[in-house]
Amino acid sequence: MSNPGERKAVLRGGTPPSEENRKRLLDFLRQTYHQEFTLEWEQDDALTGGFTLQVGTDVYDWSVEGRLRQFEERMRQLKPSRENLLPLIRETMINWTPEVSAQEVGQVLTVGDGIATVAGLEHAVYGEILLFSSGVKGMVQELREDELGCILFGDEEEIVQGSEVRRSGKMAGTPVGDAFLGRVVDALGTPIDGKGEIAAKDYRPIETPAPSIIDRQSVNRPIETGILSIDSMFPIGRGQRELIIGDRQTGKTAIALDTILNQKGKDVICIYVAIGQKASSVAQVVQTLEKFGALDYSVVVSASASDSATLQYIAPYAGCALGEYFMDKGRDVLIVYDDLSKHAIAYRALSLLLERSPGREAYPGDVFYLHSRLLERSAHLSQVRGGGSMTALPIVETQAGDVSAYIPTNIISITDGQIFLESDLFFAGQRPAVNVGLSVSRVGGDAQTKAMKKAAGSLRLDLAQFREMEVFTQFSSDLDEFTRKQLTYGQGLMRLLRQPQYHPMCQHQQVILLVAALSHAFQDIPVRQMDQFRKEFLDHMEKTAGALCHGIDRTGQLTDQDIASIQDLARAFVKQYQSAGSAAAEE
């Protein structure tokens, strides 16, 4: 009979220990835990050699499998170069000795819907990776008094109630490296494009603290989208977070893709994170990037609608970790999260399954922190940190244009501005359907080139006046000449801002168009002819004012003399265009 003060230890193995070995084990337990123990024997024929000793949740694994597991972990910790790989392995094999250390082992209580409840892992921490006996991995997401909730990264059917769970001591991470450029991977960094394995250079945790205030510098360089309406009125700077928001099918992804395509030749790494998208939509994005030669400097991270909520939840953090790898090397990165509405829905599903208390719209209370800790990692690093940057373009889908819903308001408060796409404008043929009144960039103006800032001038004010005048004049048919001219001018500006997808404009094209249009040089061009006129005008300027165009792109400056030259050339071309049109009409 055991004494009341004694603890119980369980010894398992294929062969019962001798009395001498039992005595040694009891001495070991006494010295380690400073307590008296009783030793119970359990036959386990699965252990081919050696034995395991369990004390509460602590397990000492002296079996053959346990030693092999230790040795494998030791080999994984090696970071050799190609030159010293074999000597390092040889040295490790000679000098390695198994450690006598306790491993905390838990048991699965329940499993289902991508969630496992585990007991016995008292020292597990939030975000730690757990290793199930079936080989499936999971991540701790809920800490309770006697148990913890874990989200699974693999097939839950391989996990049964009562199976063992071990701590890894590592936080969730993803492989990173230059070899990821041009590839399509899942949320765990595994390639899914059929192009073979990826040689990763490093392994980074998917969640890291955002750069501190000291590690940042102000946003002072533009990242050009190639879209006239955005670069002129809502410019985006490197290190900024600009939200793209609008209803379903209003061109949100189109803006993000055009921005990626416009980075060709500008030394910017682009990462597109697809969250909860249809697999066909992701395939179309990849095809588009490949067609226009943008895949070479891009990475696509996909957690499609058919993937588990767990993978959809970690996908943006994995993409962000990959972006940080390049940013820390001094590179400029553009990352697109498409979209964070589906990300919040995936997190809500996990939270409800983990039995967390639901809040507004059934979202958990920490849904704000969910996105703030992600978007705050975008920054323009100081020169001490290498001067790299990561610009974020998060996408959020609204319902019936309701920007005051829970998730949109949360993300609007985190970001440095938003581009709001209006359904009515989209259906009226205005592409991109940017609402001038609700869109804003709180940082980008500081990063805008002097040429663009000077050229844009009163564009935003003119469009706002046009929209207001349009509302009031739709109730009146009798308009004076001044009002009619203002309406025609505004309609021309709106038509000028129309831009077909996959046709980004370079800086000099945007500047020239704005300078000419805001001087009312295009006032007499019929709105229906504006698209063709714009193309011919830009071609004409390329031929006749090549030095001027090159100077704007090279210096980012626009002198008063340049403005006067553009206006004169524009008026002369308009006369020529009208004369050609009149001659064609007479024939």
TAJO-V277081 format. One record per residue. N is the residue number from 1. RES is the residue in one small letter. D_CENTER is the distance of its C-alpha to the mean C-alpha in whole Angstrom. Layout:
# TAJO-V277081
{{N/RES/D_CENTER} {N/RES/D_CENTER}}
This chain:
# TAJO-V277081
{{1/m/61} {2/s/59} {3/n/59} {4/p/57} {5/g/55} {6/e/54} {7/r/51} {8/k/50} {9/a/48} {10/v/48} {11/l/49} {12/r/48} {13/g/49} {14/g/51} {15/t/54} {16/p/55} {17/p/56} {18/s/59} {19/e/60} {20/e/60} {21/n/56} {22/r/56} {23/k/57} {24/r/55} {25/l/52} {26/l/54} {27/d/54} {28/f/51} {29/l/49} {30/r/52} {31/q/51} {32/t/47} {33/y/47} {34/h/51} {35/q/52} {36/e/54} {37/f/53} {38/t/54} {39/l/53} {40/e/53} {41/w/53} {42/e/50} {43/q/51} {44/d/48} {45/d/49} {46/a/45} {47/l/45} {48/t/47} {49/g/48} {50/g/48} {51/f/47} {52/t/44} {53/l/45} {54/q/43} {55/v/44} {56/g/42} {57/t/38} {58/d/39} {59/v/40} {60/y/41} {61/d/41} {62/w/44} {63/s/43} {64/v/43} {65/e/39} {66/g/39} {67/r/40} {68/l/38} {69/r/35} {70/q/35} {71/f/36} {72/e/33} {73/e/31} {74/r/33} {75/m/32} {76/r/28} {77/q/28} {78/l/30} {79/k/28} {80/p/31} {81/s/31} {82/r/32} {83/e/36} {84/n/36} {85/l/35} {86/l/38} {87/p/40} {88/l/37} {89/i/37} {90/r/41} {91/e/41} {92/t/39} {93/m/41} {94/i/44} {95/n/43} {96/w/41} {97/t/43} {98/p/41} {99/e/40} {100/v/42} {101/s/39} {102/a/39} {103/q/36} {104/e/34} {105/v/35} {106/g/34} {107/q/35} {108/v/33} {109/l/34} {110/t/32} {111/v/30} {112/g/28} {113/d/25} {114/g/23} {115/i/24} {116/a/27} {117/t/29} {118/v/31} {119/a/34} {120/g/35} {121/l/32} {122/e/33} {123/h/31} {124/a/28} {125/v/25} {126/y/22} {127/g/19} {128/e/21} {129/i/22} {130/l/25} {131/l/27} {132/f/29} {133/s/32} {134/s/31} {135/g/28} {136/v/25} {137/k/23} {138/g/22} {139/m/20} {140/v/22} {141/q/21} {142/e/24} {143/l/27} {144/r/30} {145/e/34} {146/d/35} {147/e/32} {148/l/28} {149/g/26} {150/c/23} {151/i/21} {152/l/21} {153/f/19} {154/g/22} {155/d/25} {156/e/27} {157/e/30} {158/e/31} {159/i/31} {160/v/34} {161/q/35} {162/g/37} {163/s/35} {164/e/34} {165/v/31} {166/r/30} {167/r/28} {168/s/26} {169/g/26} {170/k/22} {171/m/19} {172/a/16} {173/g/15} {174/t/13} {175/p/15} {176/v/14} {177/g/16} {178/d/17} {179/a/18} {180/f/15} {181/l/15} {182/g/16} {183/r/15} {184/v/14} {185/v/13} {186/d/13} {187/a/11} {188/l/14} {189/g/13} {190/t/16} {191/p/17} {192/i/18} {193/d/19} {194/g/22} {195/k/23} {196/g/23} {197/e/22} {198/i/20} {199/a/22} {200/a/19} {201/k/20} {202/d/19} {203/y/17} {204/r/15} {205/p/14} {206/i/11} {207/e/12} {208/t/14} {209/p/16} {210/a/14} {211/p/16} {212/s/20} {213/i/22} {214/i/24} {215/d/21} {216/r/20} {217/q/21} {218/s/21} {219/v/19} {220/n/22} {221/r/21} {222/p/20} {223/i/17} {224/e/19} {225/t/18} {226/g/21} {227/i/21} {228/l/25} {229/s/24} {230/i/21} {231/d/22} {232/s/25} {233/m/25} {234/f/21} {235/p/20} {236/i/17} {237/g/17} {238/r/15} {239/g/13} {240/q/13} {241/r/11} {242/e/13} {243/l/12} {244/i/13} {245/i/16} {246/g/18} {247/d/20} {248/r/20} {249/q/20} {250/t/21} {251/g/19} {252/k/15} {253/t/13} {254/a/16} {255/i/16} {256/a/12} {257/l/14} {258/d/17} {259/t/15} {260/i/13} {261/l/17} {262/n/19} {263/q/17} {264/k/20} {265/g/22} {266/k/20} {267/d/19} {268/v/15} {269/i/13} {270/c/10} {271/i/7} {272/y/7} {273/v/5} {274/a/8} {275/i/9} {276/g/13} {277/q/14} {278/k/17} {279/a/17} {280/s/20} {281/s/17} {282/v/14} {283/a/18} {284/q/18} {285/v/15} {286/v/16} {287/q/20} {288/t/19} {289/l/17} {290/e/20} {291/k/22} {292/f/22} {293/g/21} {294/a/17} {295/l/16} {296/d/18} {297/y/16} {298/s/12} {299/v/11} {300/v/10} {301/v/8} {302/s/10} {303/a/11} {304/s/14} {305/a/16} {306/s/19} {307/d/17} {308/s/18} {309/a/16} {310/t/16} {311/l/13} {312/q/11} {313/y/11} {314/i/10} {315/a/7} {316/p/4} {317/y/7} {318/a/8} {319/g/5} {320/c/5} {321/a/9} {322/l/9} {323/g/8} {324/e/11} {325/y/13} {326/f/14} {327/m/14} {328/d/16} {329/k/18} {330/g/19} {331/r/16} {332/d/14} {333/v/11} {334/l/9} {335/i/5} {336/v/5} {337/y/4} {338/d/8} {339/d/9} {340/l/9} {341/s/13} {342/k/13} {343/h/11} {344/a/13} {345/i/16} {346/a/15} {347/y/15} {348/r/19} {349/a/20} {350/l/20} {351/s/21} {352/l/24} {353/l/25} {354/l/25} {355/e/27} {356/r/26} {357/s/27} {358/p/26} {359/g/25} {360/r/25} {361/e/24} {362/a/24} {363/y/21} {364/p/21} {365/g/22} {366/d/19} {367/v/17} {368/f/16} {369/y/16} {370/l/13} {371/h/11} {372/s/13} {373/r/12} {374/l/8} {375/l/9} {376/e/12} {377/r/10} {378/s/10} {379/a/13} {380/h/16} {381/l/18} {382/s/22} {383/q/24} {384/v/25} {385/r/21} {386/g/21} {387/g/20} {388/g/17} {389/s/14} {390/m/10} {391/t/10} {392/a/7} {393/l/8} {394/p/7} {395/i/10} {396/v/13} {397/e/16} {398/t/19} {399/q/22} {400/a/25} {401/g/24} {402/d/24} {403/v/21} {404/s/23} {405/a/22} {406/y/20} {407/i/17} {408/p/17} {409/t/19} {410/n/17} {411/i/14} {412/i/16} {413/s/18} {414/i/15} {415/t/14} {416/d/16} {417/g/17} {418/q/17} {419/i/18} {420/f/20} {421/l/21} {422/e/24} {423/s/25} {424/d/29} {425/l/28} {426/f/26} {427/f/29} {428/a/31} {429/g/30} {430/q/28} {431/r/25} {432/p/22} {433/a/24} {434/v/23} {435/n/25} {436/v/26} {437/g/27} {438/l/24} {439/s/22} {440/v/21} {441/s/20} {442/r/21} {443/v/20} {444/g/20} {445/g/24} {446/d/24} {447/a/22} {448/q/24} {449/t/27} {450/k/30} {451/a/31} {452/m/29} {453/k/29} {454/k/33} {455/a/33} {456/a/31} {457/g/33} {458/s/34} {459/l/32} {460/r/30} {461/l/34} {462/d/35} {463/l/33} {464/a/33} {465/q/37} {466/f/37} {467/r/35} {468/e/37} {469/m/40} {470/e/39} {471/v/39} {472/f/43} {473/t/44} {474/q/43} {475/f/46} {476/s/49} {477/s/50} {478/d/52} {479/l/50} {480/d/52} {481/e/51} {482/f/49} {483/t/47} {484/r/46} {485/k/46} {486/q/43} {487/l/41} {488/t/42} {489/y/40} {490/g/37} {491/q/37} {492/g/37} {493/l/34} {494/m/32} {495/r/33} {496/l/32} {497/l/28} {498/r/28} {499/q/26} {500/p/26} {501/q/22} {502/y/22} {503/h/24} {504/p/23} {505/m/25} {506/c/26} {507/q/27} {508/h/31} {509/q/30} {510/q/29} {511/v/31} {512/i/34} {513/l/33} {514/l/33} {515/v/36} {516/a/38} {517/a/37} {518/l/37} {519/s/41} {520/h/42} {521/a/43} {522/f/41} {523/q/43} {524/d/45} {525/i/43} {526/p/43} {527/v/39} {528/r/39} {529/q/40} {530/m/37} {531/d/35} {532/q/37} {533/f/39} {534/r/35} {535/k/35} {536/e/39} {537/f/39} {538/l/36} {539/d/37} {540/h/41} {541/m/39} {542/e/38} {543/k/41} {544/t/43} {545/a/41} {546/g/39} {547/a/40} {548/l/38} {549/c/35} {550/h/34} {551/g/35} {552/i/33} {553/d/30} {554/r/31} {555/t/32} {556/g/30} {557/q/33} {558/l/35} {559/t/39} {560/d/42} {561/q/43} {562/d/40} {563/i/40} {564/a/44} {565/s/43} {566/i/41} {567/q/42} {568/d/46} {569/l/44} {570/a/42} {571/r/46} {572/a/48} {573/f/45} {574/v/45} {575/k/49} {576/q/49} {577/y/47} {578/q/49} {579/s/52} {580/a/50} {581/g/49} {582/s/53} {583/a/55} {584/a/53} {585/a/54} {586/e/57} {587/e/57}}
